[in-house]
Amino acid sequence: MENLGRRQERQGSEFRSISGKRIKEEETGVQRAARASHQSLFSKMKPVLSS
């Protein structure tokens, strides 16, 4: 069982580095759009949170 856990952990870190590179490459348009939608969503929620 211990070996299986270690193997999954290693695969996870490898995947993280790969996805990290991919995210940096796609940062430009995708992240900006995601941030914009997140900001608008947050501004909609703010009045609810403050009340």
PDB file of N, CA, C and O in Angstrom:
ATOM      1  N   MET A   1       0.836  -1.218   0.000  1.00  0.00           N
ATOM      2  CA  MET A   1       0.000   0.000   0.000  1.00  0.00           C
ATOM      3  C   MET A   1       0.871   1.268   0.000  1.00  0.00           C
ATOM      4  O   MET A   1       0.563   2.256  -0.667  1.00  0.00           O
ATOM      5  N   GLU A   2       1.959   1.204   0.765  1.00  0.00           N
ATOM      6  CA  GLU A   2       2.805   2.391   0.884  1.00  0.00           C
ATOM      7  C   GLU A   2       3.416   2.774  -0.468  1.00  0.00           C
ATOM      8  O   GLU A   2       3.480   3.947  -0.835  1.00  0.00           O
ATOM      9  N   ASN A   3       3.865   1.732  -1.203  1.00  0.00           N
ATOM     10  CA  ASN A   3       4.457   1.979  -2.518  1.00  0.00           C
ATOM     11  C   ASN A   3       3.458   2.639  -3.464  1.00  0.00           C
ATOM     12  O   ASN A   3       3.810   3.561  -4.200  1.00  0.00           O
ATOM     13  N   LEU A   4       2.221   2.169  -3.443  1.00  0.00           N
ATOM     14  CA  LEU A   4       1.188   2.723  -4.315  1.00  0.00           C
ATOM     15  C   LEU A   4       0.989   4.211  -4.015  1.00  0.00           C
ATOM     16  O   LEU A   4       0.881   5.031  -4.926  1.00  0.00           O
ATOM     17  N   GLY A   5       0.942   4.539  -2.731  1.00  0.00           N
ATOM     18  CA  GLY A   5       0.773   5.934  -2.335  1.00  0.00           C
ATOM     19  C   GLY A   5       1.914   6.800  -2.830  1.00  0.00           C
ATOM     20  O   GLY A   5       1.696   7.906  -3.326  1.00  0.00           O
ATOM     21  N   ARG A   6       3.147   6.288  -2.692  1.00  0.00           N
ATOM     22  CA  ARG A   6       4.310   7.049  -3.160  1.00  0.00           C
ATOM     23  C   ARG A   6       4.252   7.263  -4.662  1.00  0.00           C
ATOM     24  O   ARG A   6       4.566   8.345  -5.157  1.00  0.00           O
ATOM     25  N   ARG A   7       3.843   6.211  -5.395  1.00  0.00           N
ATOM     26  CA  ARG A   7       3.792   6.303  -6.850  1.00  0.00           C
ATOM     27  C   ARG A   7       2.772   7.369  -7.269  1.00  0.00           C
ATOM     28  O   ARG A   7       3.048   8.186  -8.147  1.00  0.00           O
ATOM     29  N   GLN A   8       1.609   7.354  -6.644  1.00  0.00           N
ATOM     30  CA  GLN A   8       0.574   8.340  -6.973  1.00  0.00           C
ATOM     31  C   GLN A   8       1.058   9.752  -6.638  1.00  0.00           C
ATOM     32  O   GLN A   8       0.774  10.704  -7.365  1.00  0.00           O
ATOM     33  N   GLU A   9       1.788   9.875  -5.534  1.00  0.00           N
ATOM     34  CA  GLU A   9       2.293  11.179  -5.133  1.00  0.00           C
ATOM     35  C   GLU A   9       3.262  11.719  -6.178  1.00  0.00           C
ATOM     36  O   GLU A   9       3.212  12.894  -6.542  1.00  0.00           O
ATOM     37  N   ARG A  10       4.149  10.837  -6.655  1.00  0.00           N
ATOM     38  CA  ARG A  10       5.129  11.242  -7.666  1.00  0.00           C
ATOM     39  C   ARG A  10       4.421  11.644  -8.965  1.00  0.00           C
ATOM     40  O   ARG A  10       4.767  12.654  -9.578  1.00  0.00           O
ATOM     41  N   GLN A  11       3.437  10.855  -9.376  1.00  0.00           N
ATOM     42  CA  GLN A  11       2.670  11.182 -10.584  1.00  0.00           C
ATOM     43  C   GLN A  11       1.960  12.524 -10.406  1.00  0.00           C
ATOM     44  O   GLN A  11       1.882  13.322 -11.340  1.00  0.00           O
ATOM     45  N   GLY A  12       1.447  12.760  -9.211  1.00  0.00           N
ATOM     46  CA  GLY A  12       0.750  14.013  -8.945  1.00  0.00           C
ATOM     47  C   GLY A  12       1.671  15.207  -9.099  1.00  0.00           C
ATOM     48  O   GLY A  12       1.290  16.214  -9.696  1.00  0.00           O
ATOM     49  N   SER A  13       2.897  15.105  -8.559  1.00  0.00           N
ATOM     50  CA  SER A  13       3.840  16.218  -8.662  1.00  0.00           C
ATOM     51  C   SER A  13       4.265  16.430 -10.105  1.00  0.00           C
ATOM     52  O   SER A  13       4.428  17.570 -10.542  1.00  0.00           O
ATOM     53  N   GLU A  14       4.447  15.339 -10.853  1.00  0.00           N
ATOM     54  CA  GLU A  14       4.791  15.450 -12.275  1.00  0.00           C
ATOM     55  C   GLU A  14       3.665  16.151 -13.027  1.00  0.00           C
ATOM     56  O   GLU A  14       3.913  17.048 -13.833  1.00  0.00           O
ATOM     57  N   PHE A  15       2.436  15.741 -12.761  1.00  0.00           N
ATOM     58  CA  PHE A  15       1.277  16.335 -13.429  1.00  0.00           C
ATOM     59  C   PHE A  15       1.173  17.816 -13.078  1.00  0.00           C
ATOM     60  O   PHE A  15       0.825  18.642 -13.922  1.00  0.00           O
ATOM     61  N   ARG A  16       1.477  18.138 -11.828  1.00  0.00           N
ATOM     62  CA  ARG A  16       1.387  19.524 -11.380  1.00  0.00           C
ATOM     63  C   ARG A  16       2.363  20.399 -12.160  1.00  0.00           C
ATOM     64  O   ARG A  16       2.018  21.500 -12.587  1.00  0.00           O
ATOM     65  N   SER A  17       3.607  19.891 -12.344  1.00  0.00           N
ATOM     66  CA  SER A  17       4.606  20.674 -13.072  1.00  0.00           C
ATOM     67  C   SER A  17       4.193  20.843 -14.531  1.00  0.00           C
ATOM     68  O   SER A  17       4.378  21.913 -15.110  1.00  0.00           O
ATOM     69  N   ILE A  18       3.635  19.791 -15.125  1.00  0.00           N
ATOM     70  CA  ILE A  18       3.178  19.861 -16.520  1.00  0.00           C
ATOM     71  C   ILE A  18       2.039  20.868 -16.639  1.00  0.00           C
ATOM     72  O   ILE A  18       2.059  21.731 -17.516  1.00  0.00           O
ATOM     73  N   SER A  19       1.054  20.760 -15.762  1.00  0.00           N
ATOM     74  CA  SER A  19      -0.094  21.664 -15.822  1.00  0.00           C
ATOM     75  C   SER A  19       0.348  23.088 -15.496  1.00  0.00           C
ATOM     76  O   SER A  19      -0.222  24.050 -16.011  1.00  0.00           O
ATOM     77  N   GLY A  20       1.369  23.223 -14.635  1.00  0.00           N
ATOM     78  CA  GLY A  20       1.902  24.541 -14.319  1.00  0.00           C
ATOM     79  C   GLY A  20       2.474  25.223 -15.546  1.00  0.00           C
ATOM     80  O   GLY A  20       2.227  26.404 -15.787  1.00  0.00           O
ATOM     81  N   LYS A  21       3.253  24.455 -16.332  1.00  0.00           N
ATOM     82  CA  LYS A  21       3.810  24.993 -17.576  1.00  0.00           C
ATOM     83  C   LYS A  21       2.689  25.378 -18.530  1.00  0.00           C
ATOM     84  O   LYS A  21       2.723  26.440 -19.151  1.00  0.00           O
ATOM     85  N   ARG A  22       1.701  24.506 -18.638  1.00  0.00           N
ATOM     86  CA  ARG A  22       0.590  24.747 -19.560  1.00  0.00           C
ATOM     87  C   ARG A  22      -0.164  26.013 -19.141  1.00  0.00           C
ATOM     88  O   ARG A  22      -0.545  26.829 -19.981  1.00  0.00           O
ATOM     89  N   ILE A  23      -0.369  26.160 -17.845  1.00  0.00           N
ATOM     90  CA  ILE A  23      -1.095  27.328 -17.345  1.00  0.00           C
ATOM     91  C   ILE A  23      -0.326  28.602 -17.682  1.00  0.00           C
ATOM     92  O   ILE A  23      -0.919  29.596 -18.103  1.00  0.00           O
ATOM     93  N   LYS A  24       1.011  28.571 -17.494  1.00  0.00           N
ATOM     94  CA  LYS A  24       1.816  29.754 -17.802  1.00  0.00           C
ATOM     95  C   LYS A  24       1.704  30.117 -19.276  1.00  0.00           C
ATOM     96  O   LYS A  24       1.643  31.294 -19.632  1.00  0.00           O
ATOM     97  N   GLU A  25       1.678  29.092 -20.135  1.00  0.00           N
ATOM     98  CA  GLU A  25       1.570  29.343 -21.576  1.00  0.00           C
ATOM     99  C   GLU A  25       0.207  29.945 -21.924  1.00  0.00           C
ATOM    100  O   GLU A  25       0.114  30.842 -22.762  1.00  0.00           O
ATOM    101  N   GLU A  26      -0.845  29.447 -21.278  1.00  0.00           N
ATOM    102  CA  GLU A  26      -2.202  29.885 -21.610  1.00  0.00           C
ATOM    103  C   GLU A  26      -2.651  31.080 -20.776  1.00  0.00           C
ATOM    104  O   GLU A  26      -3.765  31.578 -20.941  1.00  0.00           O
ATOM    105  N   GLU A  27      -1.772  31.539 -19.874  1.00  0.00           N
ATOM    106  CA  GLU A  27      -2.098  32.609 -18.922  1.00  0.00           C
ATOM    107  C   GLU A  27      -2.825  33.774 -19.589  1.00  0.00           C
ATOM    108  O   GLU A  27      -3.790  34.310 -19.045  1.00  0.00           O
ATOM    109  N   THR A  28      -2.348  34.158 -20.775  1.00  0.00           N
ATOM    110  CA  THR A  28      -2.781  35.401 -21.414  1.00  0.00           C
ATOM    111  C   THR A  28      -4.295  35.559 -21.456  1.00  0.00           C
ATOM    112  O   THR A  28      -4.861  36.295 -20.648  1.00  0.00           O
ATOM    113  N   GLY A  29      -4.956  34.876 -22.386  1.00  0.00           N
ATOM    114  CA  GLY A  29      -6.383  35.104 -22.601  1.00  0.00           C
ATOM    115  C   GLY A  29      -7.262  34.367 -21.617  1.00  0.00           C
ATOM    116  O   GLY A  29      -8.218  34.929 -21.082  1.00  0.00           O
ATOM    117  N   VAL A  30      -6.939  33.106 -21.379  1.00  0.00           N
ATOM    118  CA  VAL A  30      -7.826  32.255 -20.593  1.00  0.00           C
ATOM    119  C   VAL A  30      -7.913  32.752 -19.159  1.00  0.00           C
ATOM    120  O   VAL A  30      -9.005  32.911 -18.612  1.00  0.00           O
ATOM    121  N   GLN A  31      -6.742  32.998 -18.548  1.00  0.00           N
ATOM    122  CA  GLN A  31      -6.729  33.409 -17.153  1.00  0.00           C
ATOM    123  C   GLN A  31      -7.386  34.773 -16.983  1.00  0.00           C
ATOM    124  O   GLN A  31      -8.084  35.020 -15.999  1.00  0.00           O
ATOM    125  N   ARG A  32      -7.155  35.655 -17.953  1.00  0.00           N
ATOM    126  CA  ARG A  32      -7.753  36.983 -17.871  1.00  0.00           C
ATOM    127  C   ARG A  32      -9.275  36.886 -17.903  1.00  0.00           C
ATOM    128  O   ARG A  32      -9.969  37.562 -17.143  1.00  0.00           O
ATOM    129  N   ALA A  33      -9.784  36.033 -18.795  1.00  0.00           N
ATOM    130  CA  ALA A  33     -11.229  35.844 -18.899  1.00  0.00           C
ATOM    131  C   ALA A  33     -11.781  35.225 -17.621  1.00  0.00           C
ATOM    132  O   ALA A  33     -12.835  35.625 -17.126  1.00  0.00           O
ATOM    133  N   ALA A  34     -11.053  34.246 -17.095  1.00  0.00           N
ATOM    134  CA  ALA A  34     -11.491  33.586 -15.869  1.00  0.00           C
ATOM    135  C   ALA A  34     -11.497  34.575 -14.713  1.00  0.00           C
ATOM    136  O   ALA A  34     -12.418  34.582 -13.896  1.00  0.00           O
ATOM    137  N   ARG A  35     -10.465  35.408 -14.650  1.00  0.00           N
ATOM    138  CA  ARG A  35     -10.381  36.394 -13.585  1.00  0.00           C
ATOM    139  C   ARG A  35     -11.524  37.396 -13.686  1.00  0.00           C
ATOM    140  O   ARG A  35     -12.114  37.783 -12.678  1.00  0.00           O
ATOM    141  N   ALA A  36     -11.830  37.810 -14.910  1.00  0.00           N
ATOM    142  CA  ALA A  36     -12.901  38.784 -15.117  1.00  0.00           C
ATOM    143  C   ALA A  36     -14.241  38.223 -14.651  1.00  0.00           C
ATOM    144  O   ALA A  36     -15.001  38.898 -13.957  1.00  0.00           O
ATOM    145  N   SER A  37     -14.522  36.977 -15.041  1.00  0.00           N
ATOM    146  CA  SER A  37     -15.790  36.358 -14.655  1.00  0.00           C
ATOM    147  C   SER A  37     -15.832  36.153 -13.143  1.00  0.00           C
ATOM    148  O   SER A  37     -16.884  36.308 -12.523  1.00  0.00           O
ATOM    149  N   HIS A  38     -14.685  35.803 -12.548  1.00  0.00           N
ATOM    150  CA  HIS A  38     -14.614  35.606 -11.103  1.00  0.00           C
ATOM    151  C   HIS A  38     -14.866  36.928 -10.385  1.00  0.00           C
ATOM    152  O   HIS A  38     -15.572  36.971  -9.377  1.00  0.00           O
ATOM    153  N   GLN A  39     -14.284  38.008 -10.912  1.00  0.00           N
ATOM    154  CA  GLN A  39     -14.465  39.327 -10.308  1.00  0.00           C
ATOM    155  C   GLN A  39     -15.936  39.734 -10.322  1.00  0.00           C
ATOM    156  O   GLN A  39     -16.458  40.216  -9.316  1.00  0.00           O
ATOM    157  N   SER A  40     -16.599  39.542 -11.452  1.00  0.00           N
ATOM    158  CA  SER A  40     -18.005  39.929 -11.556  1.00  0.00           C
ATOM    159  C   SER A  40     -18.856  39.081 -10.614  1.00  0.00           C
ATOM    160  O   SER A  40     -19.792  39.578  -9.987  1.00  0.00           O
ATOM    161  N   LEU A  41     -18.517  37.796 -10.524  1.00  0.00           N
ATOM    162  CA  LEU A  41     -19.232  36.898  -9.624  1.00  0.00           C
ATOM    163  C   LEU A  41     -19.043  37.353  -8.182  1.00  0.00           C
ATOM    164  O   LEU A  41     -19.992  37.360  -7.397  1.00  0.00           O
ATOM    165  N   PHE A  42     -17.820  37.730  -7.839  1.00  0.00           N
ATOM    166  CA  PHE A  42     -17.513  38.152  -6.479  1.00  0.00           C
ATOM    167  C   PHE A  42     -18.238  39.451  -6.136  1.00  0.00           C
ATOM    168  O   PHE A  42     -18.730  39.615  -5.020  1.00  0.00           O
ATOM    169  N   SER A  43     -18.302  40.373  -7.098  1.00  0.00           N
ATOM    170  CA  SER A  43     -18.978  41.648  -6.853  1.00  0.00           C
ATOM    171  C   SER A  43     -20.479  41.441  -6.677  1.00  0.00           C
ATOM    172  O   SER A  43     -21.136  42.199  -5.963  1.00  0.00           O
ATOM    173  N   LYS A  44     -21.022  40.410  -7.333  1.00  0.00           N
ATOM    174  CA  LYS A  44     -22.435  40.081  -7.139  1.00  0.00           C
ATOM    175  C   LYS A  44     -22.662  39.513  -5.745  1.00  0.00           C
ATOM    176  O   LYS A  44     -23.692  39.769  -5.122  1.00  0.00           O
ATOM    177  N   MET A  45     -21.689  38.738  -5.257  1.00  0.00           N
ATOM    178  CA  MET A  45     -21.836  38.081  -3.958  1.00  0.00           C
ATOM    179  C   MET A  45     -21.563  39.028  -2.800  1.00  0.00           C
ATOM    180  O   MET A  45     -22.081  38.819  -1.703  1.00  0.00           O
ATOM    181  N   LYS A  46     -20.765  40.060  -3.018  1.00  0.00           N
ATOM    182  CA  LYS A  46     -20.342  40.954  -1.943  1.00  0.00           C
ATOM    183  C   LYS A  46     -21.507  41.535  -1.139  1.00  0.00           C
ATOM    184  O   LYS A  46     -21.474  41.488   0.090  1.00  0.00           O
ATOM    185  N   PRO A  47     -22.544  42.086  -1.802  1.00  0.00           N
ATOM    186  CA  PRO A  47     -23.674  42.624  -1.037  1.00  0.00           C
ATOM    187  C   PRO A  47     -24.317  41.584  -0.125  1.00  0.00           C
ATOM    188  O   PRO A  47     -24.746  41.897   0.985  1.00  0.00           O
ATOM    189  N   VAL A  48     -24.379  40.348  -0.606  1.00  0.00           N
ATOM    190  CA  VAL A  48     -24.978  39.277   0.185  1.00  0.00           C
ATOM    191  C   VAL A  48     -24.125  38.996   1.411  1.00  0.00           C
ATOM    192  O   VAL A  48     -24.647  38.785   2.505  1.00  0.00           O
ATOM    193  N   LEU A  49     -22.801  38.994   1.222  1.00  0.00           N
ATOM    194  CA  LEU A  49     -21.892  38.690   2.318  1.00  0.00           C
ATOM    195  C   LEU A  49     -21.904  39.800   3.364  1.00  0.00           C
ATOM    196  O   LEU A  49     -21.829  39.528   4.562  1.00  0.00           O
ATOM    197  N   SER A  50     -21.999  41.054   2.912  1.00  0.00           N
ATOM    198  CA  SER A  50     -21.895  42.180   3.839  1.00  0.00           C
ATOM    199  C   SER A  50     -23.175  42.355   4.656  1.00  0.00           C
ATOM    200  O   SER A  50     -23.114  42.831   5.790  1.00  0.00           O
ATOM    201  N   SER A  51     -24.321  41.983   4.111  1.00  0.00           N
ATOM    202  CA  SER A  51     -25.593  42.183   4.812  1.00  0.00           C
ATOM    203  C   SER A  51     -25.763  41.203   5.964  1.00  0.00           C
ATOM    204  O   SER A  51     -26.779  41.236   6.658  1.00  0.00           O
TER     205      SER A  51
END
